[in-house]
Amino acid sequence: MQITEKIKNIVNPLCREMELRLVDLQVQGSQRNLEINVFADSEKGITLGQCTKLARLIQDELDMDDAYRMKYRLNVSSPGLDRPLTEDWEFQKNIGRTLKVRYTEEETAKEIAGKLTGWDADTIEIEIKGEKISILRTGITRAKIKLQW
């Protein structure tokens, strides 16, 4: 089993225990000097306190296991607003927010920005100037939160 999978097997249960979701795990560097980046979130968002607590729990697990006798740097954070939305819970969490969506419809690439008003397993619904547009999720190539400045 690779080191990334071993670490994921430690982090996933800890995230579930804290009612968080592991969004991404990146392990870089060598056995002698690892950099472990954990990105977690939840339907309600994630706080700095939760990131700190999760980091401590992960560190405790890594430090107690003789199989992980290595020098490492651990970073735990939210995935950030610029990460594309892919999971059901991410769409649910962002209802009411403005999304920028790239998608393909009838072999034509399109891009729109509008308020996410709904979603289901097959589609998302975007409102633009009072008009609602349904987009097949299978056609979405990228859906991101559009930051309002």
MOHU-V395140 format. One record per helix or strand. SS is the DSSP state (hx for helix, st for strand). FROM is the first residue (numbers start at 1). LEN is the number of residues. If there is no record, write none. Layout:
# MOHU-V395140
ss=(SS/SS)
from=(FROM/FROM)
len=(LEN/LEN)
This chain:
# MOHU-V395140
ss=(hx/st/st/hx/hx/st/hx/st/st/st/st/hx/st)
from=(3/21/33/48/66/72/88/98/108/123/131/137/140)
len=(15/10/9/17/3/6/6/8/12/6/6/3/6)
